[in-house]
Amino acid sequence: MKGRTIVLDHFGDIEAAALIVDGKLDDLLIDSEGPRPGTIYRAIADRPVKGQGGMFLKTPDGSAFLRQIKGLAPGQPILVQVSGYAEPGKAVPVTQKLLFKSRYAIVTPGAPGTNISRSIRDEEERDRLLEIAHEASDGAAHGLILRSSCAGADADDIADDIDAMLALADKVLDDPSTDMEVLSEGDGPHILAWRDWVEPADVVTDPGGFETHGVLDTVDSLSQPRVALDGGAFLFVEPTRALVAVDVNTGADVSLAAGIKANMACARALPRALRLRGLGGQITLDLAPMPKKDRRPFETALRQAFRADDVETTLVGWTPLGHYELQRKRARMPLAEVLK
């Protein structure tokens, strides 16, 4: 089945959204009981952590951890935003850099100026968007980023989006209270699907959509670590407490090029395998054997694959043992924890 389909449904009482591309599950968003990324708190500074340059904060949802705390004293109120999901048993990560993000616009308090996504290259379109932005944000003190989804979008829709985000930013920043409080909830899966999956797609909202479109079967298969690759190769994705281990195997192929073929297939498949399982943190790849001269083409393929992924991932490099390491933002809860 060709084309894109967005299915908005639930796993029991848990809100979820699935993106299906050409009949294959490409992305999956599932809500969790923890604070959602994007949630904004007025938190209270609690206690600094010596040697780490950070401080624990008190929030209505429990303890949070903030890095870069210059000038912050215990007992002081501070505005922070949840930047990702916490590891089990650890405080929620937060940042002082607040972002108010919607489908077309991102409002950036403390970073003035208007910027347009670099993926929009047509000069006439950029001029049109600048005109819309300047008219909608006239007199606003905050910065503004117009996302790639603005290309070809209706001017009124973009302006309404900008107005809504500016109003929310003003409401949060101008709140006079000093008490610990949740000032803005992060977006759930259905809103995130509308916000981030912007390419044309059929949208299914009927109850039972996950079963009808095969999402449930795919989710069941994701509980297994094995991922089949092109050419008969396969990899295993196995999270541990410390890191996510990825083991690449050539399968039945015993040719001289078997290693590089399996590793290139891994590069193409890895973003989806991590995305659907909600895995992040430190990731170590135990690749199939290949000559050192093939490392550069592998890195190029890996970089290109992650460029299309919406979760921030840093390609760290090679270890002395020949493993390849990545650092991936914990932007989602692990699937195994959400659906256990």
PyMOL commands that set and color helices and strands:
alter all, ss='L'
color gray80, all
select helices_A, chain A and resi 123-136+148-150+155-173+189-196+209-212+215-221+230-232+258-277+292-307+335-338
alter helices_A, ss='H'
color red, helices_A
select strands_A, chain A and resi 4-11+14-21+24-30+40-49+54-59+62-67+77-82+92-95+100-101+105-108+114-116+143-146+181-184+202-204+226-228+234-239+244-249+281-286+313-318+324-328
alter strands_A, ss='S'
color yellow, strands_A
deselect
rebuild
show_as cartoon
